[in-house]
Amino acid sequence: MGTIGLLNDINTSVFPVEDAYISRLDQPAKIVEHYPVLYVAKATVVLVLISRREELGPVGLARGGYTHIVSFPVLIATSAFEIHGQLEQPGKLDVAALLGIGTGHFISAYKVNVVATAYPDVPYTSEVLIINRNLITLIAPEPGGKTSG
């Protein structure tokens, strides 16, 4: 099913994380705790960084089954994070549809650079990011990208 499928599964409100290492945002290299398994309330998850696309899940689930995909460079913001990366959509980037249509609460972005606004000197990079679309405060297309409302 993949990570995005587990997060978007409407039959459960918690997300299990196996072999979990806990670090603070301002010291990501310092491991504070380790748990064989922990459970996170999905509604509170802002974002998940994933190192490989394969962990996201099958392409049909991750992208809604579309095959002709265009990458759009964007800035995505939440109340706590600024994310520069790429959204992959068919045709034009339709922010209104992305944030308002469908049942999944989580969407993916690619080749991301993430900064916690409280700790701007500690950037994070990842091949894939899953973000809770209910917690997105803005999406701004970067120069050069095509968009639609």
N, C-alpha and C positions, 0 to 999 in steps of 0.2 A: 504494500500500500504506500509506503514512503512517508516521510515526515509530514508533508503538507496534507496528505490524506488522513493521517492520524489527527492532526490539528483541526481539520475541517469536518471530522466525523461528528455528526449531530447527535449520536447516541451516547456520548459520554462528555462530561464537562471537565475531566482531568486528563492530563497528558503524562504518561510515565516516561521517566528518563533513567536509563540504565547506565551504570558506571559513571556517575555524575561527579564532576569536580567543581567545587564552588570557589570563585575568586571575586574579589571586589572590583568594581569598575575602574577605580583609580590604580589598581595593582593587578592587572590581569595575569601576570606571570607568577604571582604568589598564590599557591593553593591554600585556602583556608580550611576546607573540609572536603571529604570524599565519602560518597554514599554508593552502595551497590545499586540502589534504586531510590528514586524520590518521585513524588507526584506533584505536578504543577497545575493550578487552576487555569484552564485555557483562557478564560476571560481576562486574566491579569497579564498574560504574555504579550509583551510589546513586540519583540523581535527575536528571531532565532538565526544565528549564523551557522552556515553549513559549509564545509570545506569542499565538497564534491557535488556536482549536479545529480549524480546517480542516487544520492541519499534523499533527494527531493521527492522522488517517486516517478511512476510512469508518466510519459510525456502527455498522454491524454488527460490525466488528472491534473498535472501541473499547469497545463496550458489550455484546458478545455477542449482538446481535440483538434484544434486548428493546426494546419501544417505550414502555411506561408506566414512566417513570423518576421516582424521588423523590430529592431532594437532602438529604443528611444532613451537618450541620456536625460536624466532627471535629478532634481533635488527632491527628496521626500523628508518631511519633518513630522515629528511627534512632539509631545510636550517635553521629552527628555533627550531626543536624539536628532541629529542631522545626518542624512544619508545621501551620498552621491553615488549613483549607479545607473543601471539600465533596466527599464521595464520592457518586456517583450510582449508585443500585441500584434494581432493581425491588422494590416492596413494602417490607419492613423491611430495615434494615441488618443483614446477617448476616456478622459479622467472621470467624467460623470458616470460612465458605464462601469469603469473599473471600481469605483468606490460605492456604487449604488445598486448594481445588478448582480444577482446570483445569491446563493445561499452560503457560500464559503466565507468565513470571517478572515481567512488568511490568504495573502497573495505573495508572489515571489518577485524578487528583484535580483539582478545579476551583476557581478564584478563591482562590488560595493566597497565604499569607504565610509565608515561609520564613526561619528564622534558623539560622545555623551556631552551634552551642553554644559554639564556641571564639571567635566574634566576634559576640556578641549585639547590638552597636551597629550592625551592618550588615545590615538586613533586605532580603529580596528579595521581590518580588511578581510574580505571573504569572497569566494566565488559565487556563493548563493546566500540570499537572505530571505527569510520568511517574515512577513510583517502583518500584524493585526490591523486590517483595514479600518476597523472601528476607532482606532487610536491615531490614525493619520490626521494631522492638522492641515497639511498642504502638500501638494505635488506641483513642482515648477519645472516645466520643460527647460532643459539647458539649450543654449543657442545651437541652431542647426537641426533641431528635431521637428517633425511634423506633429501637429496636435489637432484635436477636436474637443470642444467644450467639456 
